[in-house]
Amino acid sequence: MKDDKRKETTGRKYNFVTPSVDGYYGDFGGSYIPEILHRCVEELRQSYRTIIDSQEFRTEYHALLRDYVGRPSPLYLARRMSEKYGCRLYLKREDLNHTGAHKINNTVGQILLARKMGKRRIIAETGAGQHGVATATVCALMGMECEIFMGKTDVERQHVNVERMKMLGATVHPVTTGNMTLSDACSAAIRDWCCHPQDTFYIVGSTMGPHPYPDIVARMQSIISEEIKQQLQEKEGRDYPDTLIACIGGGSNAAGTIYHYADDSRVRIILAEAGGEGIASGHTAATFHCGTPGILHGSRMLVMQNDDGQIEEAFSISAGLDYPGVGPMHCNMVAEGRTTVLAVNDDAAIRAGYELTRMEGIIPAIESAHAIAVLPKLQFRPGEVVVLTVSGRGDKDIETYLNNAPY
Ligand SMILES: *Cc1c(COP(=O)(O)O)cnc(C)c1O
């Protein structure tokens, strides 16, 4: 949806990661929802902070992160890559989490929130199926009913993840509207929520959706930078890096990576978005380069849309970065000049994935490979400390790597 009006800002002082009471990060965010959802979004808005700040929640959340997810994830000094790029390159290993990516940090937290709010039925959207699997996993863990909305195109492309979700006990609904991909799955999940506002909790998979979802997801993922602080203190004798690097689709692993450094001007923030076949090719998911402000899935953010405000299909070799919008917190940080976003094309991401594999013995998710691919584009001071988040492991992408092998 096109939206040329800029939200009146009150001149209130905010920090980058904390939205205003009504969910704005500068001009982005907010809560644009159908009337029927107003009550449950309002209920969530009023209770989420109290619940997730409570000692009971924190104890259970951290116990699950430790014993179930396998945290803290290691911060690994990649020696050969460091030498190549002339910096001290640390990899934050979210690929080693249970289910293979950072997404589980968020689903573990949101299911505890859902349970505390007395909800019994869980719904979620998924694109590649990673968030669907992470959601189905925690539903199995908690014995909750789980319904996943997934574009029919993606159901066909991501067969293994569909089988994983089914094995975990979830029902997968193929969505046949629009392009039958992630964006349509989000819309279908929102429609389902409208039909069952009382008993259903919608577990949103990234820092998007109506307020308070972007804030909830960012807080759940903020464990990443909380650990980076401690780990850098141990390894480098100071708790901040010079540069942070992450890939960005909706923005959740990036939000987690930067959360505790967003207002620390000593730390440079670089994000890698999916250029697809190139930002001028028409086949791209580079929302920061090609998007304009608009409203999508309940929030004001940068959106790839045509002149009539119709959403354009995102295109990337990486299913996890294939979303036509990007979370409001990041939109604001980029607008304010705090964050730099580089677009990485499919072929560069594939090469970077092979490079990490051959130089460090780590096969990254193709999403994470986009973050690796910005290394040759950056300048580093000698001894510069760089932390790069490897958001997921590449097992799911082996076929993609093989079909596009640069060797
Ligand atoms: C889903 C996914 C992403 C993109 O989502 P964000 O919310 O931007 O983090 C990145 N990497 C992996 C491995 C994913 O599964």
The ligand as an ORCA input file, in Angstrom:
! r2SCAN-3c Opt
* xyz 0 1
  C      15.225    -16.387      7.895
  C      16.678    -16.283      7.800
  C      17.325    -15.046      7.572
  C      16.599    -13.764      7.306
  O      15.751    -13.326      8.306
  P      16.099    -12.109      9.254
  O      14.844    -11.890     10.010
  O      16.479    -10.938      8.409
  O      17.216    -12.537     10.130
  C      18.711    -15.020      7.563
  N      19.445    -16.137      7.746
  C      18.858    -17.338      7.961
  C      19.725    -18.521      8.166
  C      17.464    -17.451      7.993
  O      16.909    -18.650      8.195
*
